[in-house]
Amino acid sequence: MTAVDDQRMTEFFESLAAPEGVKVELLRGEIVMMAGPDVVHNLIVLFIARQIPPDRWYPLQTQDVAIPGESSEPQPDLVVVAPEALPEGSGRLLPVQAVSLLVEVVSKTSKVRDYVTKRSIYAAGGVPAYLVVDPFEAKCTLLTEPFGGGDQADYRTARTSKFAEPVPLDALGVTLDTGQFGTLP
C-alpha cells in the first residue's frame, strides 16, 4: 500500500463501528475482524492479569496500541504498562513506548497473526517483551530483545515453556505460574 492508501485505511478503520462481540484490529493496513474469544482464552488472560502486581503494573484489556511507522493499531489480549508510563489524559490509543509487555492468546483463526504478523509489528514498535500463549500447543513463547524495522523486525530471544512450567517475565520482575492455563483441541 502507498502512504495515501494507508492513511485512508486508518481513517476508515477509526470510523468503523464493529458489531457487539467482534474484535477489530488494523494490522499493516489490513482490517481484521474476529469473533469474541472463548472461555479458555478469557480465563488465561484473567490468570495472567491476576499475577501482575497492580501496585507496580496495570494489566489492561481491550486497549488499542499506537505503533509509529506502522499502519497498525493492534488490540492485544493484554497490555501491561507501568502507571508512571501512562500518558496524560485519555484516549483509545496507548503509545507503544509506554508498553512493557504485550500478551496474545492464540485462537483458531489467529495463529499466523500472533506468531508472525504481530511478532514483527510488536518488534518494529520496540515492545520489550511479547508473550504468545498457545492453548492448542499448551505452551508459552516469550519474545524479547526487539530489533529491526518494518516487515523485517523481529526478536533476538525466544523462550518457550510448556503449560505448568513457570515463565519468568523479567521485564516485570514476575514469574508467571501457568499451571491453571486450559487447553483447546
N, C-alpha and C positions, 0 to 999 in steps of 0.2 A: 504494500500500500504506500501511497505517497503521503507526505505530511498533511496535505489538504484532506485526503481521504481519512486519515487517522483523526484529524480534528473533527470532521463531520460525524464519524462513527462515535467519537467521545461525546459530542453534543447530543446525538441521538440516544446514546446509552443513558446519559444523565437525565433525559426527559422520559425515559421508558418507565411505565408503571407495570410492574410484574404482578401477575395474579397471586393471591394469597397461597403460601406454601411452596412457592417457586423461588429458588435461589438464582440470581442473575449476576454474572461477572463479565468484565471486559478483559480479555486476555489477548494481548498483542493484536488489538484491532478487531478481534472476533468476539461477538456477544455469545456467551454460553449460558444456557438455561438448564437447570436441573430440578428434578423433583426434590421435595424435602427429604432429609435423611431418616433412616430407620432408628429403632430404639437402641440397637447395639452401638451404632455410630454416636448417638447422643449421649449414651452412658459413658463411652470412652472419653468424650470431650468433658463431661462432668467430672469423671475421676481424675483427669489431668488438672482441670481448673481447681479442684479442691486441694491438690497437693502444692499449689503455688501460694506461698505466704502472702496474704493480702496486705500486710504491713510494709512489704518491700516491692510488690509487683501487682499490677492489675491484669487479670486474665479477662480479655474482652471477647465476646462472641458477636457475630453479625456486624463486625467492624470492617469497613472498606479501607484499603490501604492505597495511598498515592505513591507511585514509583516514578520519579523523574526520568525522562528519556525513554520511557516505555509507554506504549498506548495500551496500558493495562491498569485496571482498578480491581484487583482481586479481593475476594472476601474469604479469608482463611477461616477454618473452623474455630481457631483460637489465636488471638493476638495477645502477646504478653509484652507489657510496657511498664517501665518504672514510672511512678507517679510524677516525679520531677521532670520527666522527659515529655509529658503531655503538653501540647501547645495550649496557649491561652485561648479561651473561648470555646466554641463548639463547632461541629461540622461533621459531615458524612465521611470525609476522607482524613485518615490519620497519616501524617508524613512518615515514610518508611524509616527515616533517620531516628524516629522515636522508638522503633521496634527492637526488642531484644530477642524474641523467639516467635516464630510462626509455626502453627501446627495444622496439618491436613490429615484427616482420616479418610482413607481410600474407600470409595463406594464402587458399586458395579460398573458405573459409567465414567468414573474419574481417574482410573488408574494411570493412563498415559499423561493426563494433565498434571496429576500430583507428582509423579516420578520424573517427568521430562519437562513439560512446559513450565510449570510453576517453579520447579527447581532452577531453571535458567532465569526466569523472571525475578525470583527472590535473590538469587546470586547477583544478578545485574543491579539490583537495588541495594546491595551491600548488607542484606539481612544476616546478622552474625550467626544465627542458629535456626535451622529449619528441620522440624521433626515430622516425618511421614509415618503414620500409624496405619498398618495394613491388617485389618481383621480377617482377610481372606488367606493371607500367608502367616498370620499370627506372629508378626514381627514389627519392630520399630526401627527406622533408619534415621539417625541423627546426622545432619549435614552441617559442617562448619567450615570456616575459612573461605569465604566467597572471593572469587577473582574474575576478572574479565568483564566484558560488556556485551549487551545485546544478546543475540541468539547463541553466542559463544561463551557466555558467562556460565560458571559452574562453581562447585565447592571442591576444595582440595581434600577434605577429610570426610569420610563416610563411616559411621559406626553402626553396625546392625546388631540388634538384640532380639531374642525370642521373647514372646509374651511370658511373663512370670520372672524374667531376668530384670534386674534394676537398670535404669537408663540414667547415667549421670548427665545432668543438664548444667554443665559448668558455667555457662553464661548467666544462670540464675542462682548458682550455689545450691542447687536442689538435686536430689537423686529421686527419680520417678519410679514409683512402685507400679508395675504393670500387671500384677497378679490378678486384678479384678477385670481386666480387659476381656471382653467377649469376642467370639469369632463368628465368622459367617461362612456358609458353604461355598 
